[in-house]
Amino acid sequence: MSPRLHRSASGRPAPATAPGPARPATGAPAVELRGVHRSYGRGAGAVHALRGIDLVLAAGTFTAVMGPSGSGKSTFLQCAAGLDRPDSGQVLLAGREISSLSEDRLTKLRRTRIGFVFQSFNLLPSLTVLQNVLLPQRLAGRRQDRARAHELLARVGLGEHAARRPGQLSGGQQQRVALARALVTGPDVIFADEPTGALDTSSAREVLGLLRDAVDGLGATVVMVTHDPVAASYADRAVFLAGGTVADEVRHPDPRTVSDRMLALSASPATAAA
């Protein structure tokens, strides 16, 4: 069974009925970075991955983060999601500063307030599809909401596969399970790291449509790192990094505009020097 993706006049998926209430808006941005620096190594060999990132990402929006190789995309995602700590600056999640939290509190926050979708799916092969979706609630010590998990699986077109193991599913189906897992706790933000990188074109479009639907239909906030201009066109905004800084952005991106900006950044002397 494939996901039910209803297209609007713009060609993007129209929102469907939500299986549960979205997290109430607080008025604060979903994610905010203030003067974030991150380097690796010391002395002449140090790599300055982020050089003073200032960025505000509104709640209930879909942002694509792009840039040439070495631009700082991966470090940006790791710092914004609390997987790495900046050397200086602040990272705020729904108005709460997280970069100075203890490791225990940061782990708890990641389990309850942040959802993750990775290129490699990161499903546990010994668990069923349903158990994989429920895993974040289990790790957080919460009551496992099986009804919500089933509703989310139905939403991503896998309602009939809850008892299967990940190895019995295609790559596209496994990524849809990962998306349902990311949504099950009702997180403040979902971070997606190259979520379509391991998928064929058809499966990639289904997953991107579901990410779009999570924003439009569930009120989720999605931040996606990608190199694919087509993937970026599903977002409300594309932010381009180069040399560890925010170099450009495009609202309502389309593939051609994104490709042109990427070519320009890749060809610039400043980017090459970085």
C-alpha positions as CSV (number, residue, x, y, z in Angstrom):
1,M,0.0,0.0,0.0
2,S,1.5,3.4,-1.0
3,P,1.1,6.7,0.9
4,R,-2.0,8.7,0.2
5,L,-0.5,11.9,-1.2
6,H,-3.1,14.3,-2.5
7,R,-1.5,17.1,-4.7
8,S,-2.5,20.7,-4.6
9,A,-2.5,23.0,-7.6
10,S,1.1,23.8,-7.0
11,G,2.0,20.1,-7.3
12,R,2.9,19.7,-3.6
13,P,1.0,17.3,-1.4
14,A,-2.1,18.8,0.2
15,P,-2.5,18.3,4.0
16,A,-4.5,15.3,5.1
17,T,-6.4,14.9,8.4
18,A,-4.0,14.7,11.3
19,P,-4.1,11.6,13.5
20,G,-3.6,13.7,16.6
21,P,-3.1,17.2,17.8
22,A,0.1,19.0,16.9
23,R,2.3,20.5,19.7
24,P,0.8,23.9,20.6
25,A,2.7,26.9,19.2
26,T,4.7,28.7,21.8
27,G,5.5,31.8,19.7
28,A,9.2,31.0,19.8
29,P,11.1,29.8,16.7
30,A,11.4,26.1,16.4
31,V,15.2,26.4,16.1
32,E,17.5,29.4,16.5
33,L,21.3,29.6,16.2
34,R,23.0,32.7,17.5
35,G,26.6,33.2,16.6
36,V,27.4,29.5,16.5
37,H,31.1,28.5,15.9
38,R,32.4,24.9,15.7
39,S,36.0,23.9,14.9
40,Y,37.8,20.6,14.8
41,G,41.5,20.2,15.5
42,R,44.0,22.9,16.6
43,G,46.5,25.3,15.2
44,A,47.2,25.5,11.4
45,G,45.4,22.2,10.8
46,A,42.1,23.3,12.5
47,V,38.9,22.9,10.4
48,H,36.5,25.8,11.0
49,A,33.2,24.0,10.2
50,L,30.9,26.8,11.4
51,R,32.0,30.4,11.5
52,G,29.3,32.4,13.3
53,I,26.0,31.0,12.1
54,D,22.9,33.2,12.8
55,L,19.7,31.5,11.7
56,V,16.0,31.5,12.8
57,L,13.7,28.7,11.7
58,A,10.1,29.3,12.3
59,A,7.8,26.6,13.8
60,G,5.6,24.8,11.3
61,T,7.9,25.2,8.4
62,F,10.0,23.0,6.1
63,T,13.6,24.2,5.6
64,A,16.2,22.6,3.3
65,V,19.8,23.2,4.2
66,M,22.2,22.9,1.3
67,G,25.8,23.7,0.3
68,P,28.9,22.4,-1.4
69,S,31.0,19.7,0.1
70,G,32.7,21.0,3.2
71,S,30.2,23.9,3.6
72,G,29.3,22.9,7.2
73,K,25.9,21.2,6.5
74,S,26.5,18.1,8.7
75,T,28.0,20.1,11.5
76,F,25.1,22.5,11.4
77,L,22.6,19.7,11.7
78,Q,24.6,18.1,14.6
79,C,24.8,21.3,16.5
80,A,21.2,22.3,15.9
81,A,19.9,18.9,16.9
82,G,22.0,18.7,20.1
83,L,24.2,15.9,18.7
84,D,27.3,18.1,19.0
85,R,28.1,21.2,21.0
86,P,29.3,24.4,19.5
87,D,32.5,26.0,20.7
88,S,30.7,29.3,21.2
89,G,27.3,30.7,20.5
90,Q,23.8,29.5,21.4
91,V,21.4,26.9,20.1
92,L,17.7,27.3,21.1
93,L,15.0,24.8,20.6
94,A,11.5,26.2,21.0
95,G,13.0,29.1,22.9
96,R,15.1,26.9,25.2
97,E,18.9,27.1,25.1
98,I,20.2,23.6,24.7
99,S,23.9,23.9,24.0
100,S,24.8,24.2,27.7
101,L,22.6,21.4,29.0
102,S,24.2,18.4,30.7
103,E,24.6,15.3,28.6
104,D,21.8,13.5,30.6
105,R,19.3,16.4,30.0
106,L,20.3,16.7,26.4
107,T,19.8,13.0,25.8
108,K,16.3,13.2,27.4
109,L,15.5,16.2,25.2
110,R,16.5,14.4,22.1
111,R,14.3,11.5,23.0
112,T,11.2,13.6,23.7
113,R,11.4,16.8,21.7
114,I,13.4,16.0,18.6
115,G,12.7,13.5,15.8
116,F,15.4,12.1,13.5
117,V,15.3,10.7,10.0
118,F,18.7,9.5,8.6
119,Q,19.8,8.3,5.2
120,S,20.5,4.8,6.5
121,F,17.0,4.4,8.2
122,N,18.6,3.2,11.6
123,L,15.8,0.7,12.2
124,L,16.4,-2.2,14.6
125,P,16.2,-5.4,12.5
126,S,15.1,-7.6,15.5
127,L,12.0,-5.4,16.2
128,T,8.8,-5.3,14.3
129,V,7.7,-2.2,12.3
130,L,5.4,-1.2,15.2
131,Q,8.0,-1.8,17.8
132,N,10.5,0.4,15.9
133,V,7.9,3.2,15.7
134,L,7.2,3.0,19.5
135,L,10.9,2.8,20.4
136,P,11.4,6.6,21.2
137,Q,8.5,6.4,23.7
138,R,10.0,3.3,25.2
139,L,13.5,4.8,25.5
140,A,12.0,8.0,27.1
141,G,10.1,6.0,29.7
142,R,6.8,7.1,28.3
143,R,3.6,5.1,27.9
144,Q,3.7,3.5,24.5
145,D,0.9,4.9,22.5
146,R,0.1,2.0,20.2
147,A,-3.0,3.7,18.8
148,R,-1.0,6.8,17.7
149,A,1.7,4.5,16.2
150,H,-0.8,2.6,14.2
151,E,-2.4,5.9,13.0
152,L,1.0,7.2,11.9
153,L,1.8,3.9,10.1
154,A,-1.5,4.2,8.3
155,R,-0.6,7.8,7.4
156,V,2.6,6.7,5.7
157,G,0.9,3.8,3.9
158,L,2.2,1.0,6.1
159,G,-0.8,0.2,8.2
160,E,-0.8,-3.4,7.1
161,H,2.9,-4.0,7.8
162,A,3.0,-3.3,11.5
163,A,4.0,-6.9,12.4
164,R,6.7,-7.2,9.7
165,R,10.5,-6.8,10.3
166,P,12.4,-4.0,8.5
167,G,14.3,-6.6,6.4
168,Q,10.9,-7.5,4.8
169,L,10.4,-4.0,3.5
170,S,11.9,-2.0,0.6
171,G,14.2,0.9,1.3
172,G,11.4,3.4,0.7
173,Q,9.1,1.6,3.1
174,Q,11.8,1.5,5.7
175,Q,12.3,5.3,5.4
176,R,8.6,5.7,5.9
177,V,8.8,3.7,9.1
178,A,11.6,6.0,10.2
179,L,9.4,9.0,9.5
180,A,6.5,7.5,11.6
181,R,9.0,6.9,14.4
182,A,10.3,10.5,14.2
183,L,6.7,11.7,14.6
184,V,5.4,9.5,17.3
185,T,6.5,11.7,20.2
186,G,5.1,14.9,18.7
187,P,8.5,16.5,18.6
188,D,9.2,20.3,18.3
189,V,11.3,19.6,15.2
190,I,12.3,16.8,12.9
191,F,15.9,16.8,11.6
192,A,16.3,14.8,8.3
193,D,19.8,14.1,7.1
194,E,19.8,13.2,3.4
195,P,16.6,11.2,3.9
196,T,16.3,10.4,0.2
197,G,20.0,9.7,-0.5
198,A,19.6,5.9,-0.5
199,L,16.2,5.8,-2.3
200,D,15.1,5.4,-5.9
201,T,13.3,8.4,-7.5
202,S,9.8,7.1,-6.9
203,S,10.5,6.2,-3.2
204,A,12.2,9.5,-2.7
205,R,9.2,11.5,-3.9
206,E,6.9,9.5,-1.6
207,V,9.1,10.3,1.4
208,L,9.5,14.0,0.5
209,G,5.7,14.2,0.1
210,L,5.3,12.7,3.5
211,L,7.7,15.2,5.0
212,R,5.8,18.0,3.4
213,D,2.5,16.5,4.7
214,A,4.0,16.3,8.2
215,V,4.4,20.1,8.1
216,D,1.1,20.9,6.4
217,G,-1.1,18.3,8.0
218,L,0.5,17.8,11.5
219,G,2.1,21.1,12.1
220,A,5.5,19.6,12.4
221,T,8.8,21.6,11.8
222,V,11.2,19.9,9.4
223,V,14.9,20.8,8.9
224,M,16.4,18.7,6.0
225,V,20.0,18.6,4.9
226,T,20.2,17.6,1.3
227,H,22.3,18.0,-1.9
228,D,19.3,17.4,-4.2
229,P,17.6,20.4,-5.8
230,V,14.4,18.4,-6.3
231,A,14.2,17.5,-2.7
232,A,14.8,21.1,-1.7
233,S,11.8,22.2,-3.9
234,Y,9.5,20.5,-1.4
235,A,10.6,23.0,1.3
236,D,9.3,26.4,2.1
237,R,12.8,27.8,2.2
238,A,16.3,26.7,1.1
239,V,19.3,28.0,3.1
240,F,22.7,27.7,1.5
241,L,25.9,27.3,3.5
242,A,29.4,28.0,2.2
243,G,32.6,28.1,4.2
244,G,30.8,27.6,7.5
245,T,28.5,30.6,7.0
246,V,25.0,31.3,5.7
247,A,25.7,32.4,2.1
248,D,22.2,32.7,0.6
249,E,18.6,31.6,0.9
250,V,15.6,31.2,-1.4
251,R,12.0,31.2,-0.4
252,H,9.6,28.8,-2.2
253,P,12.6,27.1,-4.0
254,D,12.3,25.4,-7.3
255,P,14.9,22.9,-8.7
256,R,16.3,25.2,-11.3
257,T,16.9,28.1,-9.0
258,V,18.4,25.8,-6.4
259,S,20.7,24.3,-9.0
260,D,21.9,27.7,-10.2
261,R,22.6,28.8,-6.6
262,M,24.6,25.7,-5.9
263,L,26.6,26.1,-9.1
264,A,27.4,29.7,-8.2
265,L,28.5,28.8,-4.7
266,S,30.6,25.8,-5.9
267,A,32.4,28.1,-8.4
268,S,33.0,31.0,-6.0
269,P,36.7,31.6,-4.9
270,A,35.6,32.0,-1.2
271,T,34.0,28.5,-1.3
272,A,36.9,26.9,-3.0
273,A,39.3,28.5,-0.4
274,A,37.2,27.1,2.4
